[in-house]
Amino acid sequence: MSTPLSELPIRRLTTDDLTSCADLSEDRGWPREEHKWGLLLTAGTGYGIDDPVGKGLVTACVVTSYGKGLAAIGMVLVAGRYARQGVGRRLMQHVLNEAGDTPLTLHATQYGQPLYEQLGFVDIGRVEMVRGHLLAPEPDPGSKVSTRPATAEDLPGILRLDAEVFGLDRTHMVTRLPAFADQLRVAEEDGVLTGYASAWPNMHTHVIGPLIARDTETAKALVASLAAGTDHPLRTDIDVRHEELIAWVKEHGMETVAFNTVMTYGIPDLPGDWTRRFAPLSVAAV
């Protein structure tokens, strides 16, 4: 006799589950995204339920914690054959219980948002996903903003800037960027670090994130410099409040793909300075 779905154990996932997680993504029509799954399962905590009638997973998600200040939930997936049977709700409730008093955030699709609202998450904003080849103009020779590849000596400065803008310590994520990303660049003015960004491989695109910059002109310079370093289409998720940057990337060849809703649980807004936070590392990890 098979075990009812409501009684199947929820377990911790490891990097040994990477292929099963990618299979689950593919089952729901998402890209496999094995590179991103690898980062999340290494830097975060995965949860899942094993399929009782075969190999693979019934459901899965990953939680990336930033101390007691915030944890991000991402990659919430339920296999198509088990959809609308309560397993996604059960997994999310387990994550809420595990988190305790730690505030939570996630980026919701239109399909997942009703469930998250029922669980107590609130809508605090939106990000606009854009994709395409950026046909950026040549850098303004009169601009004081310059960008260059980051070096090992830049890491302490990047960590200080990231903590200031993000509002929490992301050392365990940021220090993985040199190995995870194909490009990591910094912006400077008069020798002062004013921003940084990376471009990491995801299937047939390069995803820009995180994108931290003093102002829109600095963000543009970083995006343009990353675009110049790849032949692949770019993808990024820009906070919709950064209207000028969104208009600029669209003027130069990128197009809107989707919108996601930023939601929080147990906290009225995200910490840090949104005016300098243009795009997350990933919508799955903020």
C-alpha positions in Angstrom: 0.0 0.0 0.0 1.5 3.4 -1.0 2.0 6.1 1.6 -0.4 9.1 1.3 1.1 12.3 0.0 0.3 14.0 3.3 2.5 11.5 5.2 5.6 11.4 2.9 8.6 12.7 4.8 10.1 16.1 4.0 13.9 15.8 3.9 17.0 18.0 3.4 18.4 18.0 -0.1 22.1 18.0 -1.0 24.1 18.4 -4.1 23.6 14.7 -4.7 20.0 15.7 -5.6 21.0 18.2 -8.2 19.9 16.1 -11.2 16.6 15.3 -9.5 16.0 19.1 -8.9 16.9 19.8 -12.6 14.5 17.1 -13.7 11.8 18.6 -11.6 12.4 22.0 -13.2 12.1 20.4 -16.6 8.9 18.6 -15.6 7.3 22.0 -15.0 8.5 23.5 -18.2 11.3 25.5 -16.6 14.9 25.4 -17.8 17.0 22.8 -16.0 19.3 25.5 -14.6 21.8 23.0 -13.1 24.4 25.7 -12.6 22.0 27.7 -10.5 20.7 24.7 -8.6 24.3 23.8 -7.8 25.0 27.2 -6.2 21.7 27.2 -4.2 22.1 23.6 -2.9 25.7 24.5 -1.8 25.0 27.9 -0.2 21.5 27.3 1.0 19.3 24.6 2.4 17.1 22.5 0.1 13.9 20.7 1.1 12.1 18.1 -0.8 9.8 15.0 -0.9 10.9 11.9 -2.7 8.5 10.4 -5.3 7.0 7.3 -3.7 6.5 5.5 -7.0 9.8 6.1 -8.7 13.0 8.1 -8.8 12.9 11.9 -8.5 11.1 14.4 -6.4 7.5 15.2 -5.7 8.4 18.8 -4.7 11.4 20.9 -3.8 12.5 24.3 -2.8 15.7 26.0 -1.5 16.1 28.5 1.4 19.1 30.8 1.4 19.7 32.3 4.8 21.3 35.6 5.7 21.7 35.2 9.4 18.6 35.9 11.5 17.8 39.0 9.5 16.4 37.3 6.4 16.0 34.1 4.4 15.1 33.8 0.8 12.9 31.0 -0.6 13.3 30.0 -4.2 12.8 27.3 -6.8 9.5 26.2 -5.3 8.3 23.4 -7.6 5.8 20.6 -7.6 5.9 17.8 -10.2 3.1 18.1 -12.6 1.6 14.7 -11.7 1.2 15.9 -8.1 -0.1 19.4 -8.8 -3.1 20.7 -6.8 -2.8 18.0 -4.2 -1.5 20.1 -1.3 2.1 19.1 -1.4 3.4 22.6 -2.3 1.4 24.1 0.6 2.8 21.5 3.0 6.4 22.1 1.9 5.9 25.9 2.3 4.4 25.4 5.8 7.4 23.2 6.7 9.8 26.0 5.6 7.8 28.5 7.7 8.1 26.3 10.7 11.8 25.7 10.2 12.4 29.5 9.8 10.9 30.3 13.2 11.2 34.1 13.8 13.5 34.7 10.8 11.8 37.0 8.2 11.3 35.5 4.8 11.2 36.8 1.2 10.5 35.3 -2.2 9.8 36.3 -5.8 6.3 35.0 -6.8 5.0 34.2 -10.2 1.3 34.9 -10.8 0.6 31.2 -10.3 2.3 30.9 -6.9 1.3 34.2 -5.5 -2.2 33.2 -4.2 -0.8 30.4 -2.1 1.9 32.6 -0.6 -0.8 35.2 0.2 -2.8 32.6 2.0 0.2 31.7 4.0 0.7 35.3 5.2 3.2 36.7 2.7 2.6 40.3 1.6 3.3 42.0 -1.7 6.0 44.7 -1.4 7.0 45.3 -5.0 7.8 43.9 -8.4 10.8 43.0 -10.6 10.7 43.1 -14.4 12.6 40.3 -16.2 14.2 41.5 -19.4 16.2 39.5 -22.0 18.0 40.0 -25.2 21.2 41.2 -26.8 22.2 44.6 -25.4 23.2 46.9 -28.2 24.7 49.5 -26.0 26.4 52.7 -27.2 30.0 53.3 -26.7 30.9 54.6 -23.2 30.8 58.3 -22.8 34.4 59.5 -22.8 33.4 62.3 -20.5 32.0 60.0 -17.9 33.8 59.7 -14.6 32.5 56.1 -14.2 34.9 53.4 -15.3 34.5 49.7 -15.0 37.1 46.9 -15.0 37.3 43.2 -14.1 37.3 42.6 -10.4 40.5 41.2 -8.8 41.0 39.3 -5.5 42.1 42.6 -4.0 38.6 44.0 -4.7 36.8 41.4 -2.6 36.9 43.2 0.8 35.5 46.4 -0.9 32.8 44.4 -2.7 31.8 42.8 0.5 31.6 46.1 2.4 29.6 47.7 -0.4 27.2 44.7 -0.7 26.5 44.6 3.1 25.9 48.4 3.1 23.4 48.2 0.2 21.8 44.8 0.9 21.6 45.5 4.6 22.8 42.1 5.7 26.0 40.0 5.4 26.0 38.0 2.1 29.6 36.9 2.4 28.7 33.2 1.8 27.1 34.2 -1.6 29.3 37.0 -2.8 32.5 35.0 -2.2 31.2 32.3 -4.5 30.7 34.7 -7.4 34.3 34.5 -8.8 33.8 30.8 -9.4 30.1 30.9 -10.2 30.1 33.8 -12.6 31.8 34.1 -16.0 32.3 37.9 -15.4 32.7 39.9 -12.2 33.2 43.6 -12.7 33.5 46.7 -10.5 32.8 50.4 -11.1 35.1 53.1 -9.8 35.2 56.8 -9.6 38.4 58.5 -8.5 39.6 55.2 -7.1 36.4 54.7 -5.0 34.3 51.5 -5.6 30.8 52.7 -6.6 29.3 49.4 -7.8 29.8 45.8 -8.9 28.0 43.3 -11.0 28.4 39.8 -12.3 27.2 37.8 -15.3 26.6 34.1 -14.7 25.8 31.3 -17.2 22.2 30.0 -17.3 21.4 27.7 -20.1 21.7 29.9 -23.3 21.9 33.2 -21.6 24.1 35.2 -19.2 22.2 36.4 -16.1 23.3 39.8 -14.7 23.1 39.8 -11.0 23.7 41.0 -8.5 23.7 44.6 -9.8 24.7 47.1 -7.2 25.4 50.6 -8.2 25.6 54.1 -6.7 23.2 55.5 -9.4 21.6 54.7 -12.7 24.6 55.9 -14.8 26.9 53.5 -12.9 24.4 50.7 -13.4 24.3 51.4 -17.1 28.1 51.3 -17.3 28.3 48.0 -15.5 25.6 46.4 -17.7 27.2 47.7 -20.9 30.6 46.4 -19.8 29.2 42.9 -19.1 27.3 42.9 -22.4 30.6 43.7 -24.2 32.1 40.5 -22.7 29.7 38.0 -24.0 28.0 36.9 -27.3 25.1 35.3 -25.4 21.8 37.1 -24.8 21.5 38.8 -21.4 18.8 38.3 -18.8 18.2 40.3 -15.6 15.5 41.1 -13.1 15.3 44.8 -12.5 13.4 46.4 -9.6 10.5 48.3 -11.4 11.3 51.4 -9.4 14.4 51.8 -11.5 12.4 53.1 -14.5 15.3 54.8 -16.2 17.5 51.7 -16.3 14.6 49.6 -17.6 13.8 52.1 -20.3 17.5 52.2 -21.3 18.0 48.5 -21.7 14.8 48.3 -23.7 16.0 51.1 -26.0 19.1 49.1 -26.6 17.6 45.8 -27.6 16.3 44.0 -24.5 12.6 43.0 -24.1 10.3 42.3 -21.2 9.8 38.6 -20.6 7.8 38.5 -17.3 7.1 40.2 -14.0 7.5 38.7 -10.6 6.1 39.9 -7.3 8.4 40.5 -4.4 6.9 39.3 -1.2 7.9 39.2 2.4 6.8 37.3 5.6 7.4 38.7 9.1 8.9 42.0 7.8 7.3 45.0 6.1 10.1 45.6 3.6 13.5 44.3 2.6 16.5 45.7 4.5 19.1 47.9 2.9 19.0 50.6 0.3 16.8 49.8 -2.7 18.0 52.9 -4.6 21.4 51.2 -5.1 20.1 47.6 -5.5 19.1 47.3 -9.2 18.9 43.5 -9.6 19.2 40.5 -7.3 21.9 37.8 -7.7 18.9 35.6 -8.6 15.2 35.8 -7.9 15.7 32.5 -6.1 18.3 34.0 -3.7 17.9 37.8 -3.7 
